[in-house]
Each structure stands twice: as structure tokens, then as C-alpha cells.
Amino acid sequence: MEENNTVTEFILLGLTQDPIKKKMVFVIFFIFYSGTVVGNLLIIVTIKSSRTLGSPMYFFLFHLSLADSCFSTSTAPRLIVDSLSAQRTISYNECMTQVFAIHFFGSVEVFVLIFMAIDRYVAICKPLHYPTIMRQQVCTILIIVAWIGAFIHSLTEIMLALKLPFCGSNLINHYCCDLQPLLKLACVDTYMINLEWVSNSGSICTGSFAILMISYIVILHSLRNHSAEGRRKALSTCITHIIVVVLFFGPCIFIYARPPSTFPMDKMVSVFYTIGIPFLNPFIYTLRNAEVKNAMRKLWHITTTSESKRRIEGFG
């Protein structure tokens, strides 16, 4: 198949061809991406520097924020640059790299969200055994599993993409390289490859979502035996996680768990999934979490106090 591959670069058509709308795309997604990087970086620095955020939940949140930043970086910068570029070309190798990166960091998020649900289940349903079950060594192993599992999944996806021969049009009707738009350009019958793709990505999205929803149903059901204050605190945390899960897996299932057909909203759903969710996650986790907000205030106070002392010493 590689011998039939005559395409060395692709042209990304992006979200729009209208010059005015392209400028709007630049402004909107520049703000979104900047907010994503700053918000997730703030969470990462806060968790790393705070002694009060040493629990497994924040250990997993650290890796979720890291994956969010990388996931958004795999698509947003090119979308932003291409919105003002006359030539929106991407080389074959860069395109394959983007396919790998999207699935790699997206899969890390999937695994981390599952482990966060496990953490909440143990904390709420088996509180006496929580320190033993969710000890640091176990959490570290789970995170290693997340990154290795994501790598294996992404390797499978990129192998499917590398099977595709391109010998005709090189116009990708999308803002990024992913397997679905690439299947439409292939010079062979892609039925079996598409079936493998849906079986891989689609089953991961749908299966993970089902596992997470069942887990949170069990958790919420178990809260009836807790005190009013315990229920309130647990509900606040669980609702935050459920919101993230629904927002993340809804678009994921829509894109990856369906037959090879094109819908008008595909691009916008993909944008929300790859750029919108990483932007929203820092707000969801900080606005509903008093511990994170307090840790951020302390970090800000320490930073501003240290800066003031340096200025005073400088004048002295």
C-alpha cells in the first residue's frame, strides 16, 4: 500500500473559508487555548506546591490537567495559525503525528477519569480501607498504566492510518488530521479499517462511559448511609466529576462510535471535544472545589509577598 501513496502533504480546509469568520476563529480559539494553558498550568503548579492537596484525587487531577494541556496543544495551535494562513498545508508525517497525539492524550484523559472514579468509590464506599487501597504506590502504578495504555491505543490507531494509501485528493475537510476524515481520502475500500477503528476507539469511549456512569450511580446510591454534611461534600465532588465525564464522553462517542458518515456538526463537535473541554475543565474543578481555591489563594499570597519583599530589599 505504501507504494500507491503519492500524497506527501494534505490541505486542511479548516472550520470556514470566509475571511471575516477566519479572523473570528483566530481570536476565539486564541483566547480558548491561552485560557486552557494558563488554567491547567495554574492547577498543576498549585497541586505541586500545596501540602494540603496531596490526596490521590489531586494526584489524578494533576495528570488530568497535564493531559488536557497536551490534548489541546495537539490541535489548537495549528487551527489558530491556519485561520490566518493562505496555505494550510500539513505534511504527511506531521499529519500522522497529529493523529497519534490526539488519540494518545485523549486516551490518557479517559484512563485518568476512570481512576478518579475509582478513587471516589473507595473514598465514599470503603472509607476505612481508603488509606490502604489508594496508597501512593498504587496511584503511581495506575498513572503508569494510563500512559502505557494510551500509548498502546494510539499505536493501534496510527497503524490503521499508515495502512491507508492516498493517491487522489489531498483536501481534508477538517481542521485537524484524524482517522475519520483521512478514511474519506483513501484509494481503497475502507470498510474493514473503519470497522477496526470503531471497534477500537468507539468501544473504548462507550465502554469507559458506561463504566463511569455505573460507578457514580453506585457511589450516589451509597450516600444514603452518610451524614448530611458527608453527603453534601461527596455530592459536590461527584457532581463535578460527572459533569466532566458527560461533557468529555458525549462528543467522544458521537465522533468515534458510529458508522462512516458525515454530519454538518462534526467539526464543531470535534472542536468542543478537543479544545472546549480542556478549556472548561480548570473552571469546573476550581469553581466547585473549595480546597483548590484556598490553595490557589495561598499560592498567590506567598507569590505576591515574596515579590514585595524582593522589591523592598532591592530599594534597600
RAQUITA-V388189 format. One record per residue. N is the residue number from 1. RES is the residue in one letter. SS is DSSP state (alpha for helix, beta for strand, coil for the rest). PSI is psi as a letter, one per 30 degrees, with the letter a starting at -180 (999 if undefined). OMEGA is omega in degrees with one decimal (* if undefined). Layout:
n res ss psi omega
N RES SS PSI OMEGA
N RES SS PSI OMEGA
This chain:
n res ss psi omega
1 M coil e -178.2
2 E alpha e -179.0
3 E alpha f 180.0
4 N alpha f -176.7
5 N coil j -178.6
6 T coil g -178.7
7 V coil k 179.1
8 T coil f 177.1
9 E beta l 179.0
10 F beta l 174.9
11 I beta j 179.3
12 L beta k -178.9
13 L coil f 175.8
14 G coil a -177.5
15 L coil f -177.0
16 T coil l 176.0
17 Q coil f -178.3
18 D coil k -176.7
19 P alpha e -179.6
20 I alpha e 179.5
21 K alpha e 178.6
22 K alpha e 175.7
23 K alpha e 176.3
24 M alpha e 177.0
25 V alpha e 179.5
26 F alpha e -176.8
27 V alpha e -175.8
28 I alpha e -174.1
29 F alpha f 170.2
30 F alpha e 177.4
31 I alpha e -179.7
32 F alpha e -176.9
33 Y alpha e 177.6
34 S alpha e 178.0
35 G alpha e 178.9
36 T alpha e -178.0
37 V alpha e -178.0
38 V alpha e -178.1
39 G alpha e -179.2
40 N alpha e 176.9
41 L alpha e 178.3
42 L alpha e 177.7
43 I alpha e -179.8
44 I alpha e -178.7
45 V alpha e -179.6
46 T alpha e -179.3
47 I alpha e -179.0
48 K alpha e -174.0
49 S alpha f -175.5
50 S coil k 176.5
51 R coil f -177.5
52 T coil f -178.5
53 L coil h -177.6
54 G coil g -178.3
55 S coil l 179.2
56 P alpha e -179.1
57 M alpha e -179.2
58 Y alpha f 172.2
59 F alpha e 177.7
60 F alpha e 178.3
61 L alpha e 176.5
62 F alpha e -178.3
63 H alpha f 175.5
64 L alpha e 178.5
65 S alpha e 177.2
66 L alpha e 178.5
67 A alpha e 177.5
68 D alpha e -178.5
69 S alpha e -179.1
70 C alpha e 179.6
71 F alpha e 178.0
72 S alpha e -179.8
73 T alpha f -179.2
74 S coil f -178.6
75 T coil e -170.8
76 A alpha e -178.2
77 P alpha e 179.4
78 R alpha e 177.5
79 L alpha e -179.3
80 I alpha e -179.5
81 V alpha e -177.8
82 D alpha f -179.0
83 S coil f 178.5
84 L coil g -176.9
85 S coil k 175.8
86 A coil e 178.5
87 Q coil j -178.5
88 R coil h -178.3
89 T beta l 175.6
90 I beta k -177.7
91 S beta l 179.8
92 Y alpha e -178.5
93 N alpha e 177.5
94 E alpha e 179.4
95 C alpha e 179.0
96 M alpha e 177.6
97 T alpha e 179.5
98 Q alpha e 175.8
99 V alpha e -179.5
100 F alpha e -175.8
101 A alpha e -180.0
102 I alpha e -177.1
103 H alpha e 179.7
104 F alpha e -176.4
105 F alpha e 174.1
106 G alpha e 178.8
107 S alpha e 176.2
108 V alpha e 177.6
109 E alpha e -179.9
110 V alpha e -179.3
111 F alpha e -177.8
112 V alpha e 177.6
113 L alpha e 176.6
114 I alpha e -179.2
115 F alpha e 175.5
116 M alpha e 176.7
117 A alpha e 176.7
118 I alpha e 178.8
119 D alpha e 179.4
120 R alpha e 178.5
121 Y alpha e -179.4
122 V alpha e -178.0
123 A alpha e -174.9
124 I alpha e -174.9
125 C alpha f -179.9
126 K coil i -173.3
127 P alpha e -178.3
128 L alpha f -179.0
129 H alpha f -174.7
130 Y alpha e -178.7
131 P alpha e -179.0
132 T alpha e -176.4
133 I alpha e -174.7
134 M coil h 176.7
135 R coil l -172.3
136 Q alpha e -178.9
137 Q alpha e 179.7
138 V alpha e 179.8
139 C alpha e 178.5
140 T alpha e 178.4
141 I alpha e 179.8
142 L alpha e 179.5
143 I alpha e 176.3
144 I alpha e 176.5
145 V alpha e -179.9
146 A alpha e -177.5
147 W alpha e 178.3
148 I alpha e 178.3
149 G alpha e 178.3
150 A alpha e 178.9
151 F alpha e 179.9
152 I alpha e 178.3
153 H alpha e -178.2
154 S alpha e 177.3
155 L alpha e 176.6
156 T alpha e -179.5
157 E alpha e -177.7
158 I alpha e 176.3
159 M alpha e 175.7
160 L alpha e -179.5
161 A alpha e -178.9
162 L alpha f 176.8
163 K alpha f -172.5
164 L coil k 173.3
165 P coil k 179.7
166 F coil j -176.9
167 C coil g -179.0
168 G coil b -179.1
169 S coil k 176.1
170 N coil g 179.6
171 L beta j 178.1
172 I beta j -179.1
173 N coil i -178.0
174 H coil l 178.1
175 Y coil f 179.0
176 C coil l 176.5
177 C coil k 172.9
178 D coil l -172.9
179 L alpha e -177.5
180 Q alpha e 177.6
181 P alpha f 178.9
182 L alpha e 179.2
183 L alpha e -177.9
184 K coil f -178.2
185 L coil f -175.5
186 A coil k -177.1
187 C coil g -179.5
188 V coil l 174.0
189 D coil j -174.2
190 T coil g -176.0
191 Y alpha e -176.7
192 M alpha e 178.4
193 I alpha e 177.6
194 N alpha e 178.7
195 L alpha e 177.2
196 E alpha e -179.1
197 W alpha e 179.6
198 V alpha e 179.2
199 S alpha e -178.7
200 N alpha d -176.3
201 S alpha e -177.7
202 G alpha e -179.4
203 S alpha e 178.2
204 I alpha e -179.7
205 C alpha e -176.4
206 T alpha e -179.7
207 G alpha e 179.9
208 S alpha e 179.4
209 F alpha e 179.6
210 A alpha e 178.9
211 I alpha e -178.7
212 L alpha e -179.5
213 M alpha e 177.3
214 I alpha e 179.3
215 S alpha e -177.8
216 Y alpha f 174.1
217 I alpha e 177.5
218 V alpha e 179.8
219 I alpha e -178.7
220 L alpha e 178.5
221 H alpha e -178.6
222 S alpha f -176.8
223 L alpha f -178.8
224 R alpha f -179.2
225 N alpha g -178.3
226 H coil l 175.9
227 S coil l -178.5
228 A alpha e -179.8
229 E alpha e 178.3
230 G alpha e 178.1
231 R alpha e -178.3
232 R alpha e -178.5
233 K alpha e -179.5
234 A alpha e 179.2
235 L alpha e -180.0
236 S alpha e 179.9
237 T alpha e -176.0
238 C alpha e 179.8
239 I alpha e 176.0
240 T alpha e -179.1
241 H alpha e -179.8
242 I alpha e 178.0
243 I alpha e 179.6
244 V alpha e -178.7
245 V alpha e -178.9
246 V alpha e -179.2
247 L alpha e -177.6
248 F alpha e -172.4
249 F alpha f 177.1
250 G alpha e 176.6
251 P alpha e -179.3
252 C alpha e 179.5
253 I alpha e -179.8
254 F alpha e -176.6
255 I alpha e -167.5
256 Y alpha f -175.5
257 A coil h -179.1
258 R coil l 178.1
259 P coil l -177.0
260 P coil i 178.1
261 S coil l -176.9
262 T coil k 176.7
263 F coil l -178.3
264 P coil f -176.1
265 M coil g -175.8
266 D alpha e -177.0
267 K alpha e -177.7
268 M alpha e 176.8
269 V alpha e 178.3
270 S alpha e 177.9
271 V alpha e 180.0
272 F alpha e -177.0
273 Y alpha e -174.3
274 T alpha f -176.3
275 I alpha e -177.7
276 G alpha e -178.0
277 I alpha e 176.6
278 P alpha f 177.2
279 F alpha e -176.1
280 L alpha e -174.4
281 N alpha e 179.1
282 P alpha e 178.9
283 F alpha e -179.2
284 I alpha e -176.0
285 Y alpha f -178.8
286 T alpha e -176.5
287 L alpha f -178.3
288 R coil g -175.1
289 N coil j -176.9
290 A alpha e -178.1
291 E alpha e 179.3
292 V alpha e 179.7
293 K alpha e 178.6
294 N alpha e 178.9
295 A alpha e 178.0
296 M alpha e 178.2
297 R alpha e 178.7
298 K alpha e 179.1
299 L alpha e 178.7
300 W alpha e -180.0
301 H alpha e 179.5
302 I alpha e -178.8
303 T alpha e -178.8
304 T alpha e 178.4
305 T alpha e 178.8
306 S alpha e 179.3
307 E alpha e 179.2
308 S alpha e 179.2
309 K alpha e 179.6
310 R alpha e 179.3
311 R alpha e 179.9
312 I alpha e 178.8
313 E alpha e 178.5
314 G alpha e 178.2
315 F alpha e -178.7
316 G coil 999 *
